[in-house]
Amino acid sequence: MAGNKHWKSIEEKIQSFTQIEETTKTWKAVGEKIIFTNGCFDMLHYGHLHYLTAARALGDRLIIGVNSKESVARLKGAHRPINDDLTRYHLLASLACVDAVVEFGEDTPFELIKLVLPDVLVKGGDYAVEEIVGADVVLENGGEVQVLDFVVGYSTTNIERKIRG
């Protein structure tokens, strides 16, 4: 597993679409296997950590597409996200298994997946491959799609319910 030796700071892991396009080209040029996953990652918990570590084990570089606060609110309701964007992005970028974090404002990461063209697209849960956004693009470009199991009992929704009583 390749390390994050070339990153000077956590902030450098948080990238724009333009930056990740260049970063991905650099990684691919040296033959590194790119893994991509996405989500809201509102409140990090053990389930997220287990999932992200498992995803990273599938290749050399892990890119996480993270829904913007507006996108999260559309998908999860006006009360979400609980954590602000800065907190969510920095928490993810601080993880050793994560190489890059990229915000997307749409409801799906389709445009980001088309830009990155990962070697492996990873999703958690019980999806069929054909249900995963961007799977067709990844498969058409010679990549693969992996569905990783969720860790039962860990979810942001459960944490939110516990907090709200």
N, C-alpha and C positions, 0 to 999 in steps of 0.2 A: 504494500500500500504506500503510495507516494505521500510524502509529508507536505506541510504548508511552509516550507523553508523560505520561499520567495516572497511571502506576504510580510510586509513591514508592520502592518497594523490590522486590527479588526475592521476598521473603516474601509480599508482597501478591498476587503472581501465583499462589501456592499457595493454592487455595481449597477450601472444603468444598462439599458439595452445596447447602446453603442459600445460600452466598455466590455460587456460580456461577449459580444460578437468577436472583439479582438482577442480577448482572453481565451475563448474557446478555440479560435484559430491557432493560437500559440500552443495550447495543450495538444491539439490534434496533430500539429506539425512534428511534435516529438513522440507521437504514437501513444499518447495517454488515452485511456478509455474513460469516456465522459458519461456520468450517470446524472439523470435529471428526475426530480420529483417536485411536487408543489403542494401548497395548502395554505390555510389561514395561520396556523401555528400561533394561536392567540395566547394561550398559557401553556408553556412547555411543561411536560410531565414525562414520567417514565415511559409511557407508550410511544411518545415522540422520539425519545432518545434511543430506545430499542430499535424502532423503525429506521431512523436515520443512520444508525450504526450498521444495520443490516444492508441498507441501500448502498452505503459507501463501500462495503465489502465486495460489491459486485464490479468495482472498477477502481480507477485511479483518482478521479476528480468528481466530487458531488456538488451539483448546482441545485439550489432550491429556489423555485419560483414562489413568491409570497404574495398573496392577495393584498391589495391596498386596503386601507380602512374603508373606503367607499364600497369596494367590491365585497368585503366581509359583511358590511351592513346589509347590502342587497341580498346576500346569500343566507345570512344567519339571523338577521333582524337588526333593528335600530339600536338595540342594547349592546351590540357587538361591533368591533372587537373590544375586549375589556382592556387589554394593554394597547398603548399607542404604537404607531409604526416604528418609531425610533427604538423602543424597547424590544419589540418583536424581532426586528432586523438584527440588532446588536446581540441579542441572546443567541440567535441562530448562528451568526457569524463568529461568535466566541467558541463554538464547539469545534473540537479538533477534527471531527469527521466531515465538516462542512468546508468547502473551498470557495464558494461564491453564493451570494444571496442577491436575488433580483426581484424587484417589485413589478407586478403587473396590475393594471387597473380594470381589465376586463373580468368577466365572470369566469372565464377559463384561460388557461395558459397557452392556448393554441398558437398565437403569434410568437410567443417566446420559444415554444418547442420548435417551430419552423425555423427560427433564427439560430438556435443552438444545435439542432439536429443531433441529439445525444445518441451514444451507442446503445444505452439502455435507458428506457423510460420506466420508472417505478411508481407504483400506486399501492396504497394500502387498502385492505378490505377484501370484499368478496366480489369484485368486479370481474366481468368477462372482458377479455382483451379488447373485443370490438366496442365495448362501452367506454373505454378510456380515451379521453380527449387527447388527440395527437398520436395515438397508436398507429393510425394508418400512415402518417407521415414518417414516423420512425421506422416502421416495417418496410415501407417503400424504399427507404434509404439504407437498407441492410442492417438496421439495428434490431434490438429485441425489446420486448415488453415483459416486465415481471410484476406480479401481484404478490405483495408480502402480507402476511397475516397481521391483524391488529392484536395488541396485547389486551385481552379481555379485562374490563373493569377500569380502564384508564381512558378518560376523554375530558376535553375541556367542558363539555356540557355537564358531565357529572361533577366536576369541580365547581362550576357556576351554581348548580343546584345546591350543593353543600354550603357554599358561601351564603346564598340567599335564604337558606333554611327551608 
